[in-house]
Amino acid sequence: MAKFVYRMQSILNIKEKMEEQAKLAFAAARQQLTTEEERLQRLIQRRIQYLAEGAILRQQVLDPLKLQENRAALEYIREAIIDQRIRVRKAEEALERARQILQEYMIERKTHEQLKEAAFEEFKEELVREESKEVDELVSYTYGQKRG
């Protein structure tokens, strides 16, 4: 019996490898986004702590140095939160780009798999036609032998 050989199998293999690489890139981008979001949450928690500390300092005997340190810390955290939000936004954009690339590779791979399936179906139909032709020839030969 004939063996099915898909003539573009090497291309399909490359598409599968590219898709795997895109999946890894997507996972790395997802992990980076998660890391950046966690950093942002920690900064926000620190800001809340500094706000609470400032409220306590204002209720106690006023110590201008401690109040000034608290305000400076709050200003620093505010700037860090702004910077971190920018990093989170960039990580989200990178994740979206990685998702789009992955989606493109998945579509290309699926297209080649469909082409392979179509080629296989055509191969099976050709085998059936060849088998039918051989049976017809055998019947004709057998019939011809009996008449002769």
C-alpha positions in Angstrom: 0.0 0.0 0.0 1.2 3.5 -0.8 2.4 5.7 2.0 1.0 9.2 2.3 3.7 11.9 2.1 2.6 15.5 2.6 5.0 17.5 0.4 4.8 20.6 2.6 5.4 18.8 5.9 8.6 20.7 6.5 6.6 24.0 6.3 4.0 22.6 8.7 6.8 21.6 11.1 8.3 25.1 10.9 4.8 26.6 11.6 4.4 24.4 14.6 7.8 25.4 16.0 7.1 29.1 15.4 3.8 28.7 17.2 5.5 27.0 20.1 8.0 29.9 20.3 5.1 32.4 20.2 3.4 30.5 23.0 6.6 30.8 25.1 6.9 34.5 24.3 3.2 35.0 25.2 3.8 33.2 28.5 6.8 35.4 29.2 4.9 38.5 28.5 2.0 37.3 30.7 4.5 36.7 33.5 6.1 40.1 33.0 2.6 41.7 33.2 1.8 39.8 36.4 5.2 40.9 38.0 4.6 44.5 37.1 1.0 44.4 38.5 2.3 42.9 41.7 4.9 45.7 42.0 2.2 48.2 41.5 0.0 46.7 44.2 3.0 46.7 46.6 3.6 50.4 45.9 0.0 51.2 46.5 0.0 49.3 49.8 3.2 51.2 50.8 1.4 54.5 50.0 -1.5 53.5 52.1 0.9 52.7 55.0 2.6 56.1 54.6 -0.8 57.9 54.6 -1.8 56.1 57.8 1.6 56.9 59.3 1.1 60.6 58.4 -2.3 60.6 60.0 -0.9 59.2 63.2 2.0 61.7 63.1 -0.4 64.6 62.8 -2.4 63.4 65.8 0.7 63.2 68.0 2.9 66.0 69.2 4.0 67.6 66.0 7.5 66.7 64.8 8.2 68.7 61.7 11.1 66.5 60.7 9.0 63.3 60.8 6.1 65.0 58.9 8.6 66.2 56.3 10.0 62.7 55.9 6.5 61.3 55.6 5.6 63.9 52.9 8.8 63.1 51.0 8.1 59.4 51.2 4.5 60.0 50.0 5.8 62.1 47.0 8.4 59.4 46.2 5.7 56.7 46.3 3.3 58.8 44.2 6.0 59.1 41.5 6.9 55.4 41.8 3.2 54.5 41.3 3.0 56.7 38.2 6.1 55.1 36.8 4.9 51.6 37.7 1.5 52.2 36.0 3.5 53.1 32.8 5.4 49.9 33.1 2.1 47.9 33.6 0.7 49.6 30.5 3.8 48.7 28.5 3.6 45.1 29.7 -0.1 45.0 28.7 0.9 46.3 25.2 3.7 43.7 24.9 1.2 41.0 26.0 -1.3 42.1 23.4 1.4 42.1 20.7 2.5 38.6 21.7 -1.1 37.4 21.7 -1.6 38.8 18.2 1.6 37.1 16.9 0.5 33.8 18.6 -2.9 34.1 17.0 -1.3 34.6 13.5 0.9 31.6 13.9 -2.0 29.5 15.1 -4.0 30.5 12.1 -1.1 29.7 9.7 -0.6 26.3 11.4 -4.3 25.4 11.2 -4.3 26.4 7.5 -1.5 24.1 6.8 -3.1 21.3 8.8 -6.3 21.8 6.7 -4.2 21.6 3.6 -2.6 18.4 4.8 -6.0 16.9 5.6 -7.3 17.9 2.1 -4.2 16.3 0.5 -4.7 13.1 2.6 -8.3 12.9 1.5 -7.3 13.3 -2.1 -4.6 10.6 -1.5 -7.3 8.2 -0.1 -9.6 8.9 -3.1 -6.7 8.2 -5.5 -6.0 4.9 -3.7 -9.7 3.9 -4.1 -9.6 4.9 -7.8 -6.5 2.8 -8.3 -7.9 -0.1 -6.4 -11.1 0.0 -8.4 -9.1 0.2 -11.7 -7.1 -2.9 -10.6 -10.2 -4.8 -9.7 -11.8 -3.9 -13.1 -8.6 -5.0 -14.9 -8.6 -8.3 -12.9 -12.2 -8.9 -13.7 -11.7 -8.1 -17.4 -8.7 -10.4 -17.5 -10.5 -13.2 -15.7 -13.6 -12.8 -17.9 -11.4 -12.8 -21.0 -9.6 -16.0 -19.9 -12.9 -17.8 -19.4 -14.2 -16.8 -22.9 -11.0 -17.6 -24.6 
